[in-house]
Amino acid sequence: MSKLIPTTMTAIETKGPDASDLMATERPVPTPGKGCVLIKIAAAGINRPDILQRKGLYPPPSGASDILGLEAAGTIEAIGEGVTNLNIGDKVTALLNGGGYAEYASVPALQCLPIPKGLSMVEAAALPETFFTVWSNLFDRASLKPGETLLIHGGSSGIGTAAIQIASRLGVHVITTAGSDEKCNACVELGAERAINYKEEDFAEAAREFGKTKNGTSGVDVILDMVGGDYVQKNIKSLAPDGRLVNIAFLNGSKVEIDLMTVMLKRLSLTGSTLRARSPEFKGDIAQNLEKTVWPLLESGSIAPVIHTTFPLKMAAKAHALMESSLHIGKIVLET
C-alpha cells in the first residue's frame, strides 16, 4: 500500500446493544485483497440492519468486517490484485459487506459504482444499500413490470423513498403506507399515487380499491414489506390474483400465522431475501442493472436520494438514536 495511506484509522466500535454504546476507536487500515479496492470514505449511510447488528441480531457474514456500515462513498486509494476496471483516484459509491463507519474500507470492486454526475458524496453514500435492495427484490425476485401496481410499506424510510421513485419512474403505479400525514405527503411528492396513514386507515382495503382503480383487479400486484408480524396476513388479503409478496425485514416479528388457502386460491407467491451474504458476482450483476437503468435517472434529476440529515462519524450514536425514533424521512448519513 502507498506510504500516503496511514496504518490506522478512526472507526466506530459497538461496545453494547444500545445506541449510546457506539464509540470511536482506532483500527488498522484494511489492505484490499484480491478483487478488492480500498476506499477512503467521505460519507457512509445508516440502515436498519446496522441497528440489528449493534443489538447482536444480525452478525456479519464470515470474512466481513465487524465494523458497522453497509454503504459508503469516497475515493479509491489502493487496488488489490486482479482489479482492472477501477483506478486509484476514482470517485465511487459502494455496497459494503461491513466497515462503513470508518475512514477507510475494503470492498470488492464488483460492488462499486461511479458516483452519478451531479451528486455529492453524501448523496452518493445514501444509494447502494437501498437501491441494490430495491432492484434485487422488486425487479429481479418479484418481476415487477410497468403498468402493475405496487404497495410499499414504510414509504418514508430510506428503502421506501428509493422504491417509490424508481418504481414510479419505470411506469409502475405506486401506493404506500406511512405513519403520519407529513410522511404521507412526502411520499406523494416523491411519486406515490396514494399514501395511506396506517394509523388512521386500513391499508388492505385501500390496496384493494387502488388495484381496482388502476387495472381492474381486486388488489395490488406486488407488495414490498419490511414490517412482517400482523402485516403478513393483511398483505395476503391485499394482493390481487398472481400477486407477489416480498419481505425484506420483520420489524413486527418473523413468526406469524397465515391462511394458506388464500395463497392457493389467489396463486400468490411469498418470497424474501437478504443481500449481505450474497456473492460479489451476484451484487455485481445488480450493480450493472442499476448503472444501466437507474443511474441515468439520477443523473437527469428524475430521481434523487432523500437525505434527512447528516452527522459527523464520531456522532454515530446520535444518528442511531434518530433512526430508532422513526422521526426521519429518507436517509441518515455519517460524514468522515
Sequence and secondary structure as in RCSB ss.txt:
>XXXX:A:sequence
MSKLIPTTMTAIETKGPDASDLMATERPVPTPGKGCVLIKIAAAGINRPDILQRKGLYPPPSGASDILGLEAAGT
IEAIGEGVTNLNIGDKVTALLNGGGYAEYASVPALQCLPIPKGLSMVEAAALPETFFTVWSNLFDRASLKPGETL
LIHGGSSGIGTAAIQIASRLGVHVITTAGSDEKCNACVELGAERAINYKEEDFAEAAREFGKTKNGTSGVDVILD
MVGGDYVQKNIKSLAPDGRLVNIAFLNGSKVEIDLMTVMLKRLSLTGSTLRARSPEFKGDIAQNLEKTVWPLLES
GSIAPVIHTTFPLKMAAKAHALMESSLHIGKIVLET
>XXXX:A:secstr
  TTS SEEEEEEE SSSGGGEEEEEEE     TTEEEEEEEEEEE HHHHHHHTTSS   TTS SS  SEEEEE
EEEE TT  S  TT EEEEE SS  SBSEEEEEGGGEEE  TT  HHHHHTSHHHHHHHIIIIIIIS   TT EE
EESSTTSHHHHHHHHHHHHTT EEEEEESSHHHHHHHHHHT SEEEETTTS HHHHHHHHHHHHHS SSEEEEEE
S  TTHHHHHHHHEEEEEEEEE   TT S     HHHHHHTT EEEE   TTS HHHHHHHHHHHHHHTHHHHHH
TSS   EEEEEEGGGHHHHHHHHHHT  SSEEEEE 
